[in-house]
Amino acid sequence: MEEKKRLMRSVRERKIAGVCGGIANYLDLDPTIVRIVYILLTIFTVFTGGIAYIIMWMIMPEERA
């Protein structure tokens, strides 16, 4: 039986808390692309990236190594 995919903070692809790395793993993307898109969304939209990142850091479980 195939294991269900879960959104979790990455331990290996971590720069600050592993949030973007975890999103990249979940979406099967390169973590660098996710980080760039996240930064661009934070800068050029009303998206409050810093607050959202902190909330995701607190809510998303950390993957087991």
N, CA, C and O atoms as a DFTB+ gen file, in Angstrom:
260 C
 N C O
     1  1       0.836      -1.175       0.000
     2  2       0.000       0.000       0.000
     3  2       0.888       1.249       0.000
     4  3       1.863       1.320       0.748
     5  1       0.556       2.205      -0.819
     6  2       1.343       3.434      -0.952
     7  2       1.088       4.366       0.223
     8  3      -0.058       4.580       0.617
     9  1       2.178       4.927       0.789
    10  2       2.051       5.825       1.927
    11  2       1.469       7.157       1.476
    12  3       1.856       7.697       0.440
    13  1       0.537       7.679       2.263
    14  2      -0.093       8.955       1.954
    15  2       0.915      10.091       2.148
    16  3       1.617      10.134       3.158
    17  1       0.983      10.991       1.198
    18  2       1.915      12.111       1.239
    19  2       1.432      13.144       2.258
    20  3       0.255      13.504       2.275
    21  1       2.362      13.624       3.117
    22  2       2.030      14.616       4.127
    23  2       2.928      15.838       3.984
    24  3       4.098      15.729       3.618
    25  1       2.359      16.995       4.278
    26  2       3.121      18.240       4.259
    27  2       3.842      18.370       5.591
    28  3       3.216      18.531       6.638
    29  1       5.180      18.298       5.536
    30  2       6.003      18.369       6.749
    31  2       7.228      19.235       6.488
    32  3       7.716      19.315       5.361
    33  1       7.721      19.883       7.543
    34  2       8.948      20.679       7.413
    35  2      10.127      19.759       7.133
    36  3      10.247      18.686       7.723
    37  1      10.980      20.187       6.241
    38  2      12.121      19.378       5.835
    39  2      13.277      19.493       6.827
    40  3      13.546      20.562       7.374
    41  1      13.941      18.380       7.040
    42  2      15.137      18.359       7.877
    43  2      16.376      18.539       7.001
    44  3      17.346      19.172       7.420
    45  1      16.349      17.992       5.800
    46  2      17.506      18.052       4.892
    47  2      17.568      19.340       4.079
    48  3      18.658      19.866       3.853
    49  1      16.428      19.858       3.637
    50  2      16.384      21.071       2.813
    51  2      15.976      22.253       3.676
    52  3      14.898      22.817       3.491
    53  1      16.826      22.628       4.611
    54  2      16.483      23.641       5.597
    55  2      17.439      24.828       5.482
    56  3      18.658      24.659       5.452
    57  1      16.872      26.019       5.419
    58  2      17.661      27.250       5.521
    59  2      17.348      27.935       6.845
    60  3      18.259      28.362       7.554
    61  1      16.063      28.042       7.182
    62  2      15.667      28.616       8.465
    63  2      14.943      27.542       9.280
    64  3      15.469      27.047      10.277
    65  1      13.732      27.189       8.842
    66  2      12.951      26.209       9.612
    67  2      12.532      25.011       8.785
    68  3      11.951      24.069       9.323
    69  1      12.811      25.021       7.487
    70  2      12.466      23.892       6.638
    71  2      11.091      23.975       6.014
    72  3      10.625      23.003       5.420
    73  1      10.423      25.125       6.135
    74  2       9.070      25.265       5.607
    75  2       9.073      25.191       4.075
    76  3       8.332      24.392       3.502
    77  1       9.872      25.989       3.420
    78  2       9.916      25.973       1.947
    79  2      10.432      24.629       1.431
    80  3       9.952      24.130       0.413
    81  1      11.396      24.049       2.120
    82  2      11.889      22.728       1.744
    83  2      10.812      21.672       1.852
    84  3      10.724      20.783       1.006
    85  1       9.985      21.760       2.893
    86  2       8.876      20.828       3.057
    87  2       7.824      20.993       1.986
    88  3       7.290      20.006       1.480
    89  1       7.518      22.242       1.630
    90  2       6.559      22.499       0.555
    91  2       7.109      21.963      -0.761
    92  3       6.370      21.370      -1.547
    93  1       8.395      22.166      -1.006
    94  2       9.029      21.656      -2.227
    95  2       8.965      20.131      -2.285
    96  3       8.659      19.564      -3.334
    97  1       9.250      19.465      -1.170
    98  2       9.156      18.007      -1.141
    99  2       7.739      17.540      -1.426
   100  3       7.539      16.574      -2.163
   101  1       6.759      18.213      -0.852
   102  2       5.358      17.842      -1.034
   103  2       4.913      18.005      -2.493
   104  3       4.162      17.182      -3.018
   105  1       5.385      19.078      -3.137
   106  2       5.000      19.367      -4.522
   107  2       5.964      18.783      -5.549
   108  3       5.774      18.983      -6.749
   109  1       6.996      18.066      -5.102
   110  2       8.023      17.504      -5.990
   111  2       8.690      18.574      -6.845
   112  3       8.828      18.421      -8.059
   113  1       9.101      19.660      -6.193
   114  2       9.788      20.762      -6.863
   115  2      11.158      20.960      -6.239
   116  3      11.454      20.421      -5.173
   117  1      11.991      21.743      -6.916
   118  2      13.291      22.130      -6.383
   119  2      13.068      23.154      -5.263
   120  3      12.348      24.129      -5.475
   121  1      13.656      22.966      -4.094
   122  2      13.468      23.905      -2.980
   123  2      13.864      25.341      -3.314
   124  3      13.268      26.283      -2.792
   125  1      14.851      25.515      -4.168
   126  2      15.271      26.864      -4.548
   127  2      14.157      27.593      -5.285
   128  3      13.952      28.788      -5.070
   129  1      13.440      26.895      -6.146
   130  2      12.328      27.506      -6.881
   131  2      11.236      27.930      -5.904
   132  3      10.688      29.026      -6.023
   133  1      10.921      27.078      -4.948
   134  2       9.890      27.410      -3.957
   135  2      10.318      28.631      -3.141
   136  3       9.495      29.505      -2.867
   137  1      11.574      28.703      -2.756
   138  2      12.069      29.850      -1.985
   139  2      11.983      31.144      -2.796
   140  3      11.572      32.178      -2.269
   141  1      12.364      31.094      -4.057
   142  2      12.305      32.286      -4.920
   143  2      10.868      32.747      -5.101
   144  3      10.580      33.939      -4.988
   145  1       9.964      31.815      -5.381
   146  2       8.544      32.164      -5.558
   147  2       7.987      32.752      -4.267
   148  3       7.240      33.731      -4.302
   149  1       8.344      32.164      -3.133
   150  2       7.876      32.660      -1.837
   151  2       8.365      34.087      -1.585
   152  3       7.593      34.935      -1.139
   153  1       9.627      34.353      -1.865
   154  2      10.180      35.699      -1.678
   155  2       9.501      36.697      -2.608
   156  3       9.157      37.802      -2.190
   157  1       9.307      36.311      -3.868
   158  2       8.640      37.208      -4.823
   159  2       7.197      37.501      -4.406
   160  3       6.740      38.640      -4.503
   161  1       6.479      36.470      -3.942
   162  2       5.115      36.698      -3.457
   163  2       5.102      37.637      -2.260
   164  3       4.214      38.480      -2.136
   165  1       6.074      37.493      -1.392
   166  2       6.146      38.334      -0.200
   167  2       6.446      39.783      -0.567
   168  3       5.883      40.700       0.030
   169  1       7.317      39.997      -1.532
   170  2       7.723      41.356      -1.913
   171  2       6.668      42.055      -2.762
   172  3       6.357      43.221      -2.517
   173  1       6.108      41.358      -3.764
   174  2       5.284      42.023      -4.769
   175  2       3.776      41.895      -4.568
   176  3       3.010      42.340      -5.423
   177  1       3.338      41.310      -3.480
   178  2       1.894      41.219      -3.234
   179  2       1.599      41.655      -1.815
   180  3       2.496      42.024      -1.056
   181  1       0.351      41.607      -1.481
   182  2      -0.068      41.962      -0.124
   183  2       0.114      40.762       0.801
   184  3      -0.196      40.837       1.990
   185  1       0.612      39.665       0.260
   186  2       0.844      38.426       1.007
   187  2       1.824      38.704       2.131
   188  3       2.962      39.101       1.881
   189  1       1.396      38.500       3.357
   190  2       2.269      38.758       4.502
   191  2       3.128      37.528       4.764
   192  3       2.806      36.692       5.608
   193  1       4.206      37.439       4.037
   194  2       5.058      36.265       4.037
   195  2       5.713      35.948       5.358
   196  3       5.805      34.779       5.731
   197  1       6.169      36.949       6.073
   198  2       6.832      36.700       7.345
   199  2       5.899      36.082       8.366
   200  3       6.264      35.124       9.049
   201  1       4.708      36.620       8.473
   202  2       3.726      36.090       9.420
   203  2       3.299      34.688       8.999
   204  3       3.197      33.791       9.836
   205  1       3.048      34.496       7.698
   206  2       2.640      33.182       7.197
   207  2       3.734      32.145       7.445
   208  3       3.439      31.006       7.804
   209  1       4.984      32.532       7.257
   210  2       6.099      31.608       7.476
   211  2       6.160      31.169       8.938
   212  3       6.350      29.988       9.228
   213  1       6.000      32.116       9.849
   214  2       6.038      31.798      11.283
   215  2       4.877      30.878      11.661
   216  3       5.051      29.942      12.441
   217  1       3.702      31.146      11.111
   218  2       2.548      30.287      11.390
   219  2       2.786      28.879      10.855
   220  3       2.507      27.899      11.546
   221  1       3.307      28.771       9.617
   222  2       3.589      27.447       9.056
   223  2       4.670      26.740       9.872
   224  3       4.607      25.524      10.053
   225  1       5.657      27.483      10.365
   226  2       6.732      26.931      11.196
   227  2       6.143      26.296      12.459
   228  3       6.589      25.234      12.893
   229  1       5.145      26.951      13.039
   230  2       4.538      26.455      14.270
   231  2       3.569      25.290      14.000
   232  3       3.459      24.384      14.826
   233  1       2.879      25.301      12.878
   234  2       1.826      24.320      12.615
   235  2       2.356      23.051      11.939
   236  3       1.952      21.944      12.297
   237  1       3.256      23.207      10.967
   238  2       3.741      22.055      10.215
   239  2       4.632      21.157      11.083
   240  3       5.581      21.641      11.701
   241  1       4.335      19.868      11.132
   242  2       5.221      18.960      11.880
   243  2       6.545      18.775      11.145
   244  3       6.605      18.918       9.924
   245  1       7.591      18.461      11.879
   246  2       8.902      18.225      11.288
   247  2       9.012      16.754      10.878
   248  3       8.628      15.857      11.629
   249  1       9.541      16.525       9.683
   250  2       9.695      15.149       9.225
   251  2      10.727      14.407      10.063
   252  3      11.630      15.011      10.641
   253  1      10.581      13.118      10.117
   254  2      11.558      12.308      10.829
   255  2      12.735      12.042       9.910
   256  3      12.553      11.704       8.741
   257  1      13.923      12.192      10.429
   258  2      15.135      12.038       9.615
   259  2      15.362      10.627       9.173
   260  3      16.341      10.346       8.483
